[in-house]
Amino acid sequence: MKKIFLLSAVALMTFAACDDYEDQFNLDSQINDVKKGTAIVLTDADYANIAGLAANKTLATKLDAESGTNAYTEALAKLPSQKYFNTLITPDQFLPAFIASNYKEADAGSKFKVTYNMYTGKSEFLSTFASLKGEYTLTADDYKAAWEGASSATYLTPKTVAKLPALVKEAKADAAEGDIIVVNYAFSDFEPAGGSDTPAETYTKLSEVVANTDGGEYSVKGIVCATYKTGFLLYDKTGYILVYQKSDVNVGDEVAVAGTTTKYGGLMQFPAKGTNLEVKVLTPGKEPKFKHPAVKTYAAAEFEAYAKNPVVEYITYKGNLSITTNSKGNKYYNVTIDGTVKQGSLANVPDGLVDESLSGKDIVVYGYAIGATGTDNKFLNTMVVSCAEATPAGAAKAKAVARAASNGGANRSVVYRFDGSSWKVLKNDDIDIIAAQPEWYTLIGQTTVTKPANYFPVLLQRDYPFAKNGQKAIVVYRKSATEMAAEEFVFDTTTGWAEAKEYKKKSTSFIQTETGFETLASTYIDESLLGDEGGFVAIDIERDASLKYIWTNSSSYGWKGGAYNGTSSTKSESWLVSPAINLAEAENPVLVFDEAMNKLGNYNPADYVKVMVSTNFDGSDVKAAKWNQLEVKGGTEGNSWTFMTIDPISLADYVGKSVHIAFLYQRLSSDRSTSDTSIISVLGVASARLPSLGKAKSQGVNTADCAYCISILCTRGKLPTLPAIAT
């Protein structure tokens, strides 16, 4: 994660003549319990213990007296329920008593590393949803108005969806500027046929079609009950038939199919090859509450029987999954069943439906049996509805997803905000704004959600499986029959989606002295800049009229700056200034960062990005302040994307002072239109030299523990391809 850290190391005294020192004080006989860096990870119960310690209560009372408030005592009382430290109840002040109470026999020189929760707060943008006013579902009259007599369809399409804002404005005539609502409506990618929902045609029952094992030409209609990569399964209450043609249909759609049938795998189907197959969506989501039939559980005996008499039916089974790829790149998903040589074969699996990490594991499958193939009908072909690991939790998930898949249809929900004159889809450059979809409520099995953290991470993982590390999403949902709410979630490449907490994990090291505990490092700034400005302010001194900005913040790269307008590099000067950093009690603070700059040729990196520090910046006028440039050594030469760690820069001259650190992007001319530079500079601040990303990885270092903060970009129109960054 890209972060800024500012740490201050406490200098520890060393002795040249250790033997004489120990003899003088007879330490060998007295010091017998020196902890060598004991790791402590606080549990939920520990926060209650910390709050209950008499020493900490006394400390809070003392701090209250100094401040003239009861703020510290009140904050300490909240610690058991909040389970995180903050700017009042700080770890450096309130953890020593806890360590002492748990390690009463530890002697001077003992070291402890404590991992705890530190308050960070959620995205400021989340407060926007204080103006959330509920939801609105389009009515039959709304659809009638949208179609203006051209159709009786009760859904919107690409031709009519643009009328949605006007429909909402008509319905919400009393809306005030800033109001936010969730709009629910039916949508189809397909335009209705003529002015009617269904064409006047004669269709043959599927039971009659599949009974003719010789095949023939038929026109049928039914409801799509399942899909896979190369076709779908059609149902009309009399029977099923496989349509082997890739089609843009959804579960629940009413579909008409015309073509010639043939036999495959012991069952009749509409093949794509050798026929003039036509597929037409008559009504999207005609049965949005489509339910799968009662599921049949298959084991060895059922697999053996199926090979002799294939039928279409909804089944579930367990077995061991094997995923293999042939020389042509085709993947095979076979499931070994205990007690038989017969196997399940997951047919034409859609991308992302089956997690490939399940290969070699026992799984549970829900889907439709659609025929048997192979020697002696060895393989039971399955159109998969859901699949998960065969654990209690996995089985429950697979069953739930199978239930959700029955919803189908094309119903949608979108978050809109009123700007005073019109309704517009609510967007944010750095946070995805997502309305809980009707399908989600079906999956959960209820029309409201009281525990969003239990359900939405699973649904987000399903619908947004390729999110980037640090990506944020705000989900707007129905909390009760009368109340809407919003919750923020964040994606981690290791753990997936999770509710955005008001805290993050941090660690502080302590050393026990003869007089008590001292912190080995104190953190002054610790901010994630991926979609979070971190208190930094961009101040443009010179910016070409062709540019909207020089510095901007994104969830993918953090802060980025550049002066290329798509045609040429423009003359520019822009400052990115940190919040105030108070070094009043710091000892030997240093600044360290990793950087990578490429394609600079013979140009000096410092001519493009300078690191500055000021003690008298007033928060707005950078030109009125006195700035000192910090000399950067040991970093990049500007001709590689390999990240380099600079030599630590001492900030000792600023101990006892409050400072601002600035990153100055400056281009003195516009004469490099054809050889402009792409610059990425990743910076961090710490008490010791940080390893470069590549080096850290090669040494097995957990790069999540490293500090990386600001991405500075100067590029011709787009982000360059960069080395993979562990965040």
KAQUI-V646449 format. One record per residue. N is the residue number from 1. PSI is psi in whole degrees, -180 to 180 (999 if undefined). OMEGA is omega in radians with two decimals (NA if undefined). Layout:
n->{N N}
psi->{PSI PSI}
omega->{OMEGA OMEGA}
This chain:
n->{1 2 3 4 5 6 7 8 9 10 11 12 13 14 15 16 17 18 19 20 21 22 23 24 25 26 27 28 29 30 31 32 33 34 35 36 37 38 39 40 41 42 43 44 45 46 47 48 49 50 51 52 53 54 55 56 57 58 59 60 61 62 63 64 65 66 67 68 69 70 71 72 73 74 75 76 77 78 79 80 81 82 83 84 85 86 87 88 89 90 91 92 93 94 95 96 97 98 99 100 101 102 103 104 105 106 107 108 109 110 111 112 113 114 115 116 117 118 119 120 121 122 123 124 125 126 127 128 129 130 131 132 133 134 135 136 137 138 139 140 141 142 143 144 145 146 147 148 149 150 151 152 153 154 155 156 157 158 159 160 161 162 163 164 165 166 167 168 169 170 171 172 173 174 175 176 177 178 179 180 181 182 183 184 185 186 187 188 189 190 191 192 193 194 195 196 197 198 199 200 201 202 203 204 205 206 207 208 209 210 211 212 213 214 215 216 217 218 219 220 221 222 223 224 225 226 227 228 229 230 231 232 233 234 235 236 237 238 239 240 241 242 243 244 245 246 247 248 249 250 251 252 253 254 255 256 257 258 259 260 261 262 263 264 265 266 267 268 269 270 271 272 273 274 275 276 277 278 279 280 281 282 283 284 285 286 287 288 289 290 291 292 293 294 295 296 297 298 299 300 301 302 303 304 305 306 307 308 309 310 311 312 313 314 315 316 317 318 319 320 321 322 323 324 325 326 327 328 329 330 331 332 333 334 335 336 337 338 339 340 341 342 343 344 345 346 347 348 349 350 351 352 353 354 355 356 357 358 359 360 361 362 363 364 365 366 367 368 369 370 371 372 373 374 375 376 377 378 379 380 381 382 383 384 385 386 387 388 389 390 391 392 393 394 395 396 397 398 399 400 401 402 403 404 405 406 407 408 409 410 411 412 413 414 415 416 417 418 419 420 421 422 423 424 425 426 427 428 429 430 431 432 433 434 435 436 437 438 439 440 441 442 443 444 445 446 447 448 449 450 451 452 453 454 455 456 457 458 459 460 461 462 463 464 465 466 467 468 469 470 471 472 473 474 475 476 477 478 479 480 481 482 483 484 485 486 487 488 489 490 491 492 493 494 495 496 497 498 499 500 501 502 503 504 505 506 507 508 509 510 511 512 513 514 515 516 517 518 519 520 521 522 523 524 525 526 527 528 529 530 531 532 533 534 535 536 537 538 539 540 541 542 543 544 545 546 547 548 549 550 551 552 553 554 555 556 557 558 559 560 561 562 563 564 565 566 567 568 569 570 571 572 573 574 575 576 577 578 579 580 581 582 583 584 585 586 587 588 589 590 591 592 593 594 595 596 597 598 599 600 601 602 603 604 605 606 607 608 609 610 611 612 613 614 615 616 617 618 619 620 621 622 623 624 625 626 627 628 629 630 631 632 633 634 635 636 637 638 639 640 641 642 643 644 645 646 647 648 649 650 651 652 653 654 655 656 657 658 659 660 661 662 663 664 665 666 667 668 669 670 671 672 673 674 675 676 677 678 679 680 681 682 683 684 685 686 687 688 689 690 691 692 693 694 695 696 697 698 699 700 701 702 703 704 705 706 707 708 709 710 711 712 713 714 715 716 717 718 719 720 721 722 723 724 725 726 727}
psi->{136 122 163 129 143 112 154 120 137 123 131 136 137 161 132 -37 76 -40 -45 -40 -47 -36 -40 -41 5 45 -28 -33 -17 -39 105 5 68 116 131 68 47 130 130 122 115 136 172 -40 -29 -33 -35 -40 -41 -44 -28 -9 133 -39 -39 -36 -41 -41 -44 -42 -41 -44 -33 -44 -39 -34 -14 25 -180 18 -41 -43 -42 -42 -38 -37 -25 -14 -42 -34 -37 -38 40 154 163 -165 -16 -58 87 149 -36 -26 -38 -6 -33 -43 -36 -45 -45 -37 -26 -18 64 -26 -4 139 168 141 -12 141 141 137 115 127 132 175 132 131 135 -27 160 174 137 -29 -24 -29 -18 -31 9 -19 17 120 5 -148 162 130 127 141 173 -38 -37 -46 -39 -43 -37 -39 -17 40 -6 -19 157 12 138 51 164 158 177 -26 -24 -11 -24 -16 -5 -47 -40 -38 -42 -40 -39 -41 -30 61 -21 14 144 154 131 -13 141 135 162 126 126 133 163 137 145 141 -12 137 145 150 120 -141 18 155 -32 138 153 82 162 131 149 139 143 -31 -36 -37 -48 -19 -25 89 -8 -14 161 178 128 154 121 164 155 -170 134 119 -13 155 158 -173 -33 24 -163 166 128 141 135 24 -10 -19 -179 154 141 131 105 70 130 122 150 77 161 155 131 -17 141 124 141 136 133 130 -169 131 157 171 137 135 22 2 155 147 166 109 156 -33 141 5 160 77 130 132 127 128 118 -50 111 130 39 -33 75 -16 30 131 135 153 174 130 141 132 125 137 -160 -47 -41 -37 -42 -44 -37 -36 -28 -27 78 138 160 121 159 121 167 145 164 148 -177 125 136 122 119 159 129 -177 -21 1 7 137 142 130 97 142 116 131 130 135 4 155 -14 150 155 142 113 110 132 55 126 149 131 -10 -39 118 120 -15 -10 -11 128 -1 158 133 166 134 138 133 -173 129 124 28 168 138 174 173 128 30 50 -33 125 107 130 125 106 134 -42 159 136 166 143 56 164 -44 -42 -42 -41 -40 -45 -42 -41 -44 -39 -40 -41 -36 -21 -15 -51 -143 -175 24 139 156 135 144 125 150 142 123 10 -25 -28 159 134 149 129 124 158 135 -27 -8 129 130 115 131 137 125 154 -38 -35 -44 -36 -41 -45 -26 20 161 -8 163 118 -17 74 -33 -21 -29 -45 -36 -38 -42 -38 -38 -39 -44 -21 62 -17 32 153 153 130 -5 138 151 139 122 125 128 168 108 -35 -179 -23 2 130 154 168 140 144 139 155 146 134 132 -22 -45 -10 -156 143 155 133 117 164 12 166 159 133 163 143 137 141 148 137 125 -178 -23 -2 -152 143 145 139 -21 139 134 127 -37 134 90 133 130 8 94 6 120 -17 21 -2 148 130 127 112 126 -40 120 126 147 -19 -9 136 -30 165 -49 138 158 137 159 -17 -39 0 -143 137 143 144 157 25 128 11 -16 -44 163 127 152 133 160 120 138 132 110 135 163 170 138 114 111 31 -38 17 151 121 48 146 156 130 141 156 143 153 122 139 156 29 -16 -126 3 150 125 -36 -14 -13 -38 119 145 122 158 142 147 -5 20 131 4 -7 -43 94 -28 -26 -19 158 125 137 131 131 133 124 124 153 7 -154 153 -4 16 30 149 5 127 133 145 125 164 142 135 120 135 24 -31 -13 9 136 1 164 130 161 136 135 147 110 113 127 129 117 -16 177 36 11 50 -27 -12 34 156 142 122 125 125 117 122 153 167 130 180 -8 165 129 144 150 159 -49 -44 -42 -45 -44 -28 4 19 139 100 -12 -21 -7 160 121 137 -65 129 122 122 128 105 161 75 -26 162 136 165 122 160 151 134 121 119 999}
omega->{-3.14 -3.04 2.91 3.07 2.92 -3.05 3.08 -3.10 3.04 -3.12 3.13 -3.12 3.06 -3.10 3.14 -3.10 -3.05 -3.10 -3.13 -3.13 -3.12 3.12 -3.09 -3.07 3.13 -3.06 -3.10 -3.12 -3.06 -3.11 -3.10 3.13 3.09 -3.12 -3.07 3.09 3.13 3.14 3.11 3.06 -3.06 3.02 3.10 -3.12 -3.10 -3.13 3.06 3.11 3.13 -3.12 -3.08 -3.12 -3.12 -3.13 -3.14 3.06 3.10 3.12 3.12 3.10 3.12 -3.14 3.05 -3.13 -3.14 -3.10 -3.10 -3.12 2.98 -2.99 -3.07 3.10 3.13 3.13 3.11 3.13 3.13 -3.05 -3.13 -3.12 -3.12 3.10 3.00 3.04 3.13 -3.07 3.08 3.11 -3.04 -3.12 -3.10 -3.13 -2.95 3.07 -3.12 -3.14 3.12 3.13 -3.12 -3.12 -3.12 3.13 -3.05 -3.07 -3.11 -3.10 3.11 -3.07 3.12 -3.14 -3.13 3.03 -3.05 3.07 -2.99 3.07 3.11 -3.09 3.07 -3.04 3.10 -3.10 3.12 -3.11 -3.13 -3.14 3.10 -3.04 2.95 3.12 3.12 -3.00 3.11 -3.10 3.10 3.11 -3.13 -3.12 3.08 3.10 3.11 3.12 3.11 3.12 -3.13 -3.09 3.07 3.09 -3.12 -3.14 3.04 -3.10 3.11 3.08 3.07 3.14 3.08 3.13 -3.02 -3.05 3.13 3.13 -3.07 3.13 3.13 3.11 3.14 3.14 3.10 -3.10 -3.10 -3.06 -3.10 -3.09 3.09 3.13 -3.13 3.12 3.13 3.07 2.99 -3.13 3.14 3.14 3.07 -3.09 3.05 3.04 -3.08 3.06 3.13 3.13 -3.12 3.09 -3.06 3.12 -3.11 3.10 -3.13 3.13 3.09 -3.09 3.10 3.10 -3.12 3.12 3.10 -3.13 -3.07 3.11 3.12 -3.08 3.07 -3.12 3.13 3.11 -3.06 2.95 -3.05 2.97 3.13 -3.13 3.07 -3.11 3.09 3.13 2.91 -2.94 -3.02 3.11 -3.12 3.13 -3.08 -3.07 3.13 3.13 3.04 -3.12 -3.14 2.95 3.11 3.04 -3.02 3.08 3.10 -3.03 3.14 3.14 3.12 3.05 -3.12 3.10 2.95 -2.98 3.01 -3.14 3.09 -3.14 -3.12 -3.12 3.06 -3.08 3.08 3.12 -3.14 -3.08 3.09 3.14 2.96 -3.13 3.12 -3.06 3.04 3.13 3.02 -3.03 3.11 3.10 -3.11 3.05 3.12 -3.14 3.09 3.05 3.13 3.07 -3.08 3.08 3.11 -3.14 3.01 3.08 3.09 -3.07 3.07 3.13 3.13 2.97 -3.05 -3.09 -3.13 3.08 3.12 -3.13 -3.10 -3.13 -3.12 -3.06 -3.11 3.05 3.02 3.07 -3.10 -2.98 2.97 3.09 3.12 3.09 -3.11 -3.06 3.03 3.11 3.14 3.14 -3.14 -3.06 3.14 -3.14 3.12 -3.12 3.10 -3.13 -3.11 -3.07 3.11 -3.09 3.11 3.02 3.13 3.06 3.09 -3.10 2.94 3.09 -3.13 -2.94 3.00 -3.03 3.07 3.14 3.08 -3.10 3.13 3.12 -3.07 3.06 3.12 3.14 -3.09 -3.11 3.02 -3.09 2.98 -3.05 2.93 3.13 -3.11 2.99 -3.05 3.06 -3.14 -3.12 -3.14 3.10 -3.11 -3.13 -3.06 -2.98 3.03 -3.10 -3.05 2.97 -2.94 2.98 3.09 -3.11 3.13 3.10 -3.05 2.96 3.10 3.13 -3.14 3.12 3.11 3.13 -3.14 3.13 -3.14 3.12 3.10 3.10 -3.14 -3.12 3.14 -3.13 3.09 -3.13 -3.13 3.12 -3.09 3.01 -3.09 3.13 3.13 3.05 -3.13 -3.08 -3.13 3.12 -3.12 3.07 3.14 3.07 -3.12 -3.12 3.04 -3.06 -3.00 -3.11 3.07 3.10 -3.00 2.99 3.04 -3.05 3.08 3.11 3.14 -3.14 3.09 3.10 -3.13 3.12 3.12 -3.07 3.08 -3.13 3.12 3.13 -3.07 -3.12 3.14 -2.98 -2.98 3.08 3.12 -3.12 3.08 3.11 3.13 -3.04 3.14 -3.04 -3.06 3.08 3.13 3.13 -3.12 3.13 -3.09 3.09 3.02 -3.13 3.08 -2.97 3.12 -3.11 3.08 -3.13 -3.06 -3.01 3.00 -3.12 3.12 3.13 -3.10 3.12 -3.13 -3.08 3.04 -3.07 -3.13 -3.01 -3.13 -3.13 3.09 3.09 3.11 -3.11 3.05 3.13 3.00 -3.11 3.06 3.13 3.05 3.12 3.14 3.00 3.14 3.09 3.11 -3.08 -3.13 -3.12 3.03 3.07 3.08 3.11 3.08 -3.10 3.13 3.06 3.08 -3.06 2.95 -3.09 3.08 -3.06 3.14 -3.06 3.05 -3.13 3.11 -3.13 3.08 -3.11 3.14 3.04 3.09 -3.14 -3.14 -3.12 -3.14 -3.11 3.04 -3.12 2.98 3.06 3.02 -3.09 3.12 3.13 -3.10 -3.03 -3.07 3.09 3.09 -3.11 3.13 -3.08 3.08 -3.04 -3.11 3.13 -3.10 3.05 -3.04 3.07 -3.01 3.00 3.14 -3.11 3.00 -2.93 3.14 2.94 -3.13 3.12 -3.07 3.14 -3.06 -3.08 -3.09 3.02 3.08 3.09 3.12 3.09 -3.14 3.03 3.02 -3.14 3.04 3.10 -3.06 3.02 3.09 -3.09 3.14 -3.12 -3.10 3.13 -3.11 3.08 -3.09 3.10 3.12 3.07 -3.01 3.10 -3.14 3.07 -3.08 3.06 -3.04 3.12 -3.10 -3.02 -3.11 -3.10 3.12 -3.11 3.02 -3.10 3.04 3.11 3.10 -3.12 -3.12 3.12 3.03 -3.11 -3.07 3.00 3.04 -3.09 -3.14 3.03 3.08 -3.12 3.12 3.10 3.14 3.01 -3.13 3.11 -3.13 3.02 -3.09 -3.13 -3.04 3.06 -3.11 -3.08 3.01 -3.04 2.92 3.04 -3.09 3.03 -3.03 3.01 -3.03 3.01 -3.00 -3.12 3.13 -2.99 -3.10 -3.06 -3.09 -3.11 -3.12 -2.99 2.89 -3.06 2.97 3.14 -3.13 -3.00 3.06 3.14 -3.08 -3.12 3.13 -3.11 3.10 3.08 3.01 -3.10 -3.12 -3.14 -3.14 -3.14 -3.11 3.14 3.12 3.14 3.06 -3.06 3.07 3.11 3.14 -3.08 3.06 -3.00 -2.92 3.00 3.13 -3.04 2.95 -2.98 3.12 2.96 -3.10 3.13 3.08 3.05 -3.07 3.02 3.11 -3.11 3.05 -3.09 NA}
